[in-house]
Amino acid sequence: MNGKRGYLLALDTATLGLAIALFDGVEWAAVIYWRTADRHTAELMPRCQELMAQVGLTPADLIAVAVVSGPGSFTGLRAGIAAAKGIAMALDCPLFGIATEEATLADLPPWMETLYVLLPAGRGRLALRRYEWSGAWRPVGEPTLTTAERLIASWTPGIWLVGEWTAQDHIRLAQPSAVPWLIQRSGPSRVMGAARLAWARYQAGERPDPALLRPVYLRTSSVPEE
């Protein structure tokens, strides 16, 4: 690296929003986010190349790669992990898979105590999983599928609703009692969370083999149909 500090490239393609971040452990060289209509594969690599050129970096400046590894969209996860593997293998550098929920929760303070992580699950549904703080954010039970209407009807004030949802679902969730408890963590915040977590693992000496990374697809139990 000739005395220069290396950068970690982080990718998030888990949903219809795509995000890229370049991080050196202290400062963000760049963070971008955009929406796509199932064009993850066609759009991701050109945007990576454009972004690195804009900030004056080359592949030789990269020392690690991170990718949000799921759960999420089947098409999006495949595109992101394929791209991340290709970059990491070409540069012979480690590849860190960061779970979508882990990236969502990165840096959230323990005083929040109890929360639900929400992710869009298609066909008007949300994937829902409860987390509680016990020295770290720990899941309680398995993910379930629900809808914004059912969730808000059974939700109790004091439990944070954190994650990503559609504009239509936001209208349904944003009831007066719930608005103070809604925290959207998608796009830039999620890819930045993934980058910070991957950087910590890199600094701790982890060097995962890119070939071993696999996507994690959503496996849930559904709420009953009415």
Protein Blocks (a to p, Z undefined) as FASTA:
>chain_A
ZZpacddddddfkbmbdcddddehjacfbdcddddehilmmmmmmmmmmmmmmnopafkl
pgbdcddebdcdfklmmmmmmmmmmmmmmnopacddddfklmmmgopafklopacdddde
ejhiacddddddehiacdehjdddddfklmmmmpcghiaceddddfklmmmmmgfklmmm
gccdehjlmmmmmmmmmmmmmmnopacdfklpccddddddddddZZ
